[in-house]
Amino acid sequence: MKIHEVALKTGLTKKSIRYYEDMGLLNPLRNSNDYREYTEEDLKNLELIKFLRELEVPIMDIKKLKRGDKSIKQCMEERLKNMEEKEKDQEKIKGICKSLAKGNEDIKTINIKEYQNVVNNIGSKNYMVKDVKKSHREKIMGALLSSLLFMGVFGGIMIMFTYLEFTQEEALPLAFYLILMAILLVPFLGIIINLIKRIQEIKGGEEDEASKY
């Protein structure tokens, strides 16, 4: 399956699927044109990842689950504890809102010091640093090296046929040679186009898109 087929079946965006691949949660095969080829196993894996992300299970915990370093029971117990803490924080925020709703303060007279400690404590607990495995530069370099490898293969074949065509006495008919070069040029250009799209996606911030899932 191609990535657009997997996206339709799972309801995930292409950026999210690539993000989970970059995070090491799945490893689809690549064909000679450097396009991903997804199996039914990859599809099941993505559906599981989506399910866990909808339960707000962190990426690092999903990695531990896949490695067997953590059980579903442990993971869900941690999620429940986390939700209970968030509920307590929400009750504190709700209390502040009720208190302010009963008063007559406006934006100029509100005494924020009265509530600042509570709000700051909640804010510090909710502060999260994104779990990003690679920087944009590293991802671009990875995509570039992979593409250059396949481009080198097709380019080498084209150079070899060109060398034989113009140095050997028993050369291929010119028309056949031109057709062969055109056929080899298609995947070569396809790799370049795919690389450009990939770099644009990385620069576009696929982690931000994937965080929705």
N, C-alpha and C positions, 0 to 999 in steps of 0.2 A: 504493500500500500504506500501511496505517496502521502506527504504531510498534509495536503489539503483534504484527503479522504479521512485521515485520522482526526483532523480538526472537526470535520462534520460529524463524525461518529461520537466523539467524546464531548463536544461542545467547548473545547479549549481553543484558544487562539494559537496561531502558528508560533508567535513569540513565546507564549507560555510553554509550549512543547519543547522549543529549542532551549529555553531557560532550564527546564528540568533535565534536559540532556547535558547542558553545561554544568549543572550541579551534580552530575554523576548518578542520577536516579534512573536513567535508561540509556542504552547504548545501541541505537539502530545501526544496521549495516548500511554501507554506502556503495552505490554502483559505480561503474567506470566514469560516469559524468559527475561524480561527487554528490549525487542526490541521495537523500536518505530513503531507505526502503524499510518500511515498518511491517512487522509480523503481527499475528494475532496475539502473541505473548506481549509484545510492546503495547498493543491496544489495551489488554487487560491491566497491564502495569500502570498505564496512564489513567485508566478509570479508577484504579485504587488510589493513586496519588491525588486525583481530583477529589475523591471522597474524603480522604484524610485532610486535605487542605480546606475543604468546606467545614470540617470539624475544627478548623484552626490549629491543626497539628503543625508545629514548625518543621521546616525543611530538615534541620539537623536531626529531629526525632524520627522523621521518615527514613533517613539514612540508617539510623540505629535499628529501626524495625526491620529494614531490608537485610542488614548485616546479622540480625539475630541478637544484637546487644541490648535490646529492650523488647518487652512483650507488649501486646495490645493492652493487657490489663494495666500494666505500669503506666503506659502512655495515657490511657483514659483516666486513671486515677489522678495523674498530674494535671490533665485538662480540667477535671472537675474541681480540683483545688484552686486552679488558676481562675476558673469562672466564679467560684465562691468569693475569692479575693476581689475580683472585679465588681461583683454584686455589692460587696461591702463598700467599695470605693464609690459606686454609683449612688448608694444610699447617703454617703457623706455629701456628695455633690448635690443630691436632691435636697438635703437639709439646708445647704447654703442657699440654694435657689428659693426655697420656701421662706427662709429668713429674710432674704432680700425682697421677695415679693410682698412681704408684710410691711416693710419699711417704706420710707418716703425719699430714700436717697436718689440722687441723679448721678450722672457720670462725673460731675465735679465734686460731689460731696461724699461719695461712697468710700467707706473706710476698709480698704482691701487688707490692711495689716491684720484685721480680726480673723480673716479667713486664709491668709497667705500660707501659713504652715501646712494646713490641710491640703490645699491645692498643690503646693510644691511637692509634698510627699507622694501624692497620687501621680503627679507628672513624672517624678523620678522613677517610679515603678513601671510606668507605661512607656518609658523611653526605650526604643529598640534600635539596634544597629543591624542593618541588612546583612544577611548571611550570603555574601557574594563570593563565589569561589575564585573567579578570575577578574582581573581588571579589564576594561574595554580594550586596552592595548594588547593584553595577552590573548584575548579572544580573537582580535583582528589578526594577530600574528599566526594563531592556530589555523584560522580559515585561509590565510594567505599561503602558508606552507603546504597545507593540504591541496589547495588548488594548483599551486606551482608543481607539485608532484605529478598530478594527472596531466597538466599542461605539458610537462616535460616528456611524458610518455607519448602523447599524440604528436607533439612537436618533433620528437626524435624520429618517429615513424615517417612523418612528412619529409624531414630532412634526408632520411635514408632513401626514400623513393625518388626524391628530387636528384640526389647524388647519382643514383643508378641510372636515372633517366637521361642525364646529360653527360655521363662518363662511359657508359657501356655501349658497345656496338649493337647488341641485341636489346634495344630499349623497348619499352612499352609503346604502343600507339599513342600519339599525343592526346587524342580524344579520350582514350581510356585513362591516361595519366591525369588529365584535368578533372574527370569525373571522380577519380579516386581522391584527389586533393580536396575536392568540394565536400565529399562525404566525411573526410577526416576533419575538415574545417568546422563542420557543424558542432560536434561535441566540444571542440577547442573553444569556440566562441561561447558555447553554452556554459562552460566552466567560468569564463570571464564574467558573463552576465550574472551568474549565480553568486560569484564572489562579491560583485558590486552590491547586489541586493542584501547579501549577508552583512556586509560592513555597514550599510545603511540601517539595518535592523539593530545591530549592536549599538551604533551611535544613537539610535532612537530610544534606547533604554528599555530593553525587553524585560529586565527585572521588575520595573515598575508595572508593566502590563501583567506579568505573571503574579504579582502580589495580590491581584484581584481573585486569584484562585487558590 
